[in-house]
Amino acid sequence: LSFSEGISKTHLSLESMSSSGFSLTNESMSETFGGAKIVCTMNLCLLFSLGS
């Protein structure tokens, strides 16, 4: 196993890992951000209703 062969094999495994794992993390990230947006919006509504 030469150095360049090892790098290309590692690169391939990293690519397959990131392509399969990225879709999962991307979905969960959007879910998390969506939840955070809802919480922030609710907090702002509470602040406005309390402040008025």
CORKA-V700333 format. One record per backbone hydrogen bond with DSSP energy under -0.5 kcal/mol. CO is the residue of the C=O (numbers start at 0). NH is the residue of the N-H. If there is no record, write none. Layout:
co:CO nh:NH
co:CO nh:NH
This chain:
co:1 nh:5
co:2 nh:6
co:3 nh:7
co:4 nh:8
co:5 nh:9
co:6 nh:10
co:7 nh:11
co:8 nh:12
co:9 nh:13
co:10 nh:14
co:11 nh:15
co:12 nh:16
co:13 nh:17
co:14 nh:18
co:15 nh:19
co:16 nh:20
co:17 nh:21
co:18 nh:22
co:19 nh:23
co:20 nh:24
co:21 nh:25
co:22 nh:26
co:23 nh:27
co:24 nh:28
co:25 nh:29
co:26 nh:30
co:27 nh:31
co:28 nh:32
co:29 nh:33
co:30 nh:34
co:31 nh:35
co:32 nh:36
co:33 nh:37
co:34 nh:38
co:35 nh:39
co:36 nh:40
co:37 nh:41
co:38 nh:42
co:39 nh:43
co:40 nh:44
co:41 nh:45
co:42 nh:46
co:43 nh:47
co:44 nh:48
co:45 nh:49
co:46 nh:50
co:47 nh:51
